[in-house]
Every structure is written in structure tokens, then in C-alpha cells.
Amino acid sequence: MTETREDRPVDDRPRVTARTRVKPRGVPSVALLGAILVLAVAAVGLLVGNDPEDPAPVAAPSATPTPPPEPAPDTAAAAPTTAPPTTAEVPRAFVEVYNNSGVTGLADSTAGRVEDAGWKVVGVDNWYGKIQETTVYYPKKLKEQGERLAADLGVDRVRPAIEPMKFDRLTLILTDAP
């Protein structure tokens, strides 16, 4: 049996057809529009913002010029004529720390002391062989830095690097607790 239009219950709500429905992907979300707006405002702010290299605004000249203040004789003599020279920090070499003692963890704890002294530790391990006493080994081009590392750590023995050591860094071999 087929229903006719008169047999259906009357609904006061308007019917929505497929043509009037809005698909969610067709309309940008409010969050997306807000994000675009924030980015646009930020871009404009960067382009228009104050540049720290811009010169400061200059005051308009007054009708009566005022002479510049003269320094008092006491302060003029005390002021230095040149700035004191600054010494640049000397770059420090990389350091490898090796344990050649029976003390477990000695290389790790000493590596912390080396870093605290401002050096960059790039390796920590055990050294196999017989070393007489704690020694800083240096390649020829890093002799001064090897001596400096030894002075920083209180190591008395400094020697040129030998095979199988790397020749681009300092090698610290520990034989006892420094």
C-alpha cells in the first residue's frame, strides 16, 4: 500500500534537502580562520615593527643653541684615553680521558672535573697498557693546550702523543686518583 501526501503526519519543521546541506570540509573552521588571522597580524608586526638599528628620533633644534657641558678638570684627567685591551678566550682542544688504574669510574669522575675546568670531553674509556703515572699526551700542534690542561688538573707529566692515540685532541691517561 502506498501512502499519499495526505496520509503522512504533518511536520512543522522545514525539510532540509541534500542541496542545502553544508559539508564540513567545504567551510573552514573558526580555529583555522583565527590561526590565519594571528599569522597575518604577526607578519605585519614583523614588517612594520621597530628596527633596533633605526636611529633614535632627533629632537628639533632650539632657537638658542646651548654650549656643550665642559668636563670638570678632575674627571678629564682620570678618564682613560683608550679602552683596556680585551683578551679573547683561547679555543680549547677536545680531550679524551682514559682510566689505567684499578679505581672503577675514575675516568668518568675525572671527565667531570675536566669539563668543569672548561674543556670539552669527547671520549671516556679504559686504557690497556702500562703507563707510569697520570699523563697528558698532546699532538705537536696542541702542545701549549696540553700544558694548560695539565696545569688545570694538577698533572705533572706532559708528553707528546704516540700511536694509537688520536692526533687531533689531547689524551689524558689516569694511573691513580688525581
GISULCOR-V139490 format. One record per pair of residues at least 12 apart in sequence whose C-alpha atoms are under 8 Angstrom apart, sorted by the first residue. I is the first residue (numbers start at 1). J is the second residue. D is the distance in whole Angstrom. If there is no record, write none. Layout:
i = <I | I>
j = <J | J>
d = <D | D>
//
This chain:
i = <92 | 92 | 92 | 92 | 93 | 93 | 93 | 93 | 93 | 93 | 94 | 94 | 94 | 94 | 94 | 94 | 94 | 95 | 95 | 95 | 95 | 95 | 95 | 95 | 95 | 95 | 96 | 96 | 96 | 96 | 96 | 96 | 96 | 96 | 97 | 97 | 97 | 97 | 97 | 97 | 97 | 97 | 97 | 97 | 98 | 98 | 98 | 98 | 98 | 98 | 98 | 98 | 99 | 99 | 99 | 99 | 99 | 99 | 100 | 100 | 100 | 100 | 100 | 100 | 100 | 100 | 100 | 100 | 101 | 101 | 101 | 102 | 103 | 103 | 106 | 106 | 107 | 107 | 107 | 107 | 108 | 111 | 113 | 114 | 117 | 127 | 131 | 131 | 132 | 133 | 133 | 133 | 133 | 134 | 134 | 134 | 134 | 134 | 134 | 134 | 134 | 134 | 135 | 135 | 135 | 135 | 135 | 135 | 135 | 135 | 135 | 136 | 136 | 136 | 136 | 136 | 136 | 136 | 136 | 136 | 136 | 137 | 137 | 137 | 137 | 137 | 137 | 137 | 137 | 137 | 138 | 138 | 138 | 138 | 138 | 138 | 138 | 138 | 139 | 139 | 139 | 139 | 139 | 139 | 140 | 140 | 142 | 142 | 143 | 146 | 146 | 153 | 154 | 155>
j = <118 | 119 | 120 | 145 | 119 | 120 | 142 | 145 | 169 | 170 | 119 | 120 | 121 | 122 | 168 | 169 | 170 | 119 | 120 | 121 | 122 | 123 | 169 | 170 | 171 | 172 | 121 | 122 | 123 | 124 | 169 | 170 | 171 | 172 | 110 | 111 | 121 | 123 | 124 | 125 | 171 | 172 | 173 | 174 | 124 | 125 | 126 | 127 | 171 | 172 | 173 | 174 | 125 | 126 | 127 | 173 | 174 | 175 | 126 | 127 | 128 | 129 | 130 | 131 | 173 | 174 | 175 | 176 | 174 | 175 | 176 | 176 | 176 | 177 | 174 | 177 | 124 | 125 | 126 | 174 | 124 | 124 | 153 | 153 | 152 | 173 | 173 | 175 | 175 | 157 | 174 | 175 | 176 | 155 | 156 | 157 | 172 | 173 | 174 | 175 | 176 | 178 | 150 | 155 | 156 | 157 | 158 | 159 | 172 | 173 | 174 | 149 | 150 | 155 | 157 | 158 | 159 | 170 | 171 | 172 | 173 | 158 | 159 | 160 | 161 | 162 | 170 | 171 | 172 | 173 | 158 | 159 | 160 | 161 | 167 | 169 | 170 | 171 | 160 | 161 | 167 | 168 | 169 | 170 | 160 | 161 | 169 | 170 | 160 | 158 | 170 | 178 | 178 | 178>
d = <8 | 6 | 8 | 7 | 7 | 7 | 7 | 7 | 6 | 7 | 7 | 5 | 6 | 6 | 8 | 5 | 6 | 7 | 6 | 5 | 6 | 7 | 6 | 5 | 6 | 7 | 6 | 6 | 5 | 6 | 7 | 6 | 5 | 6 | 8 | 6 | 7 | 6 | 5 | 7 | 6 | 5 | 6 | 8 | 6 | 5 | 5 | 5 | 8 | 6 | 5 | 6 | 6 | 5 | 6 | 6 | 5 | 7 | 6 | 5 | 7 | 8 | 8 | 7 | 6 | 5 | 5 | 8 | 7 | 5 | 6 | 8 | 7 | 8 | 8 | 7 | 6 | 7 | 8 | 7 | 7 | 7 | 8 | 7 | 7 | 7 | 8 | 7 | 7 | 7 | 7 | 5 | 7 | 7 | 8 | 7 | 7 | 6 | 4 | 5 | 7 | 8 | 8 | 7 | 7 | 5 | 6 | 7 | 6 | 5 | 7 | 8 | 6 | 7 | 6 | 5 | 6 | 7 | 6 | 5 | 7 | 6 | 5 | 5 | 5 | 8 | 6 | 5 | 6 | 8 | 8 | 6 | 5 | 5 | 7 | 7 | 5 | 7 | 6 | 5 | 5 | 7 | 7 | 7 | 7 | 8 | 8 | 8 | 8 | 7 | 6 | 8 | 8 | 8>
//
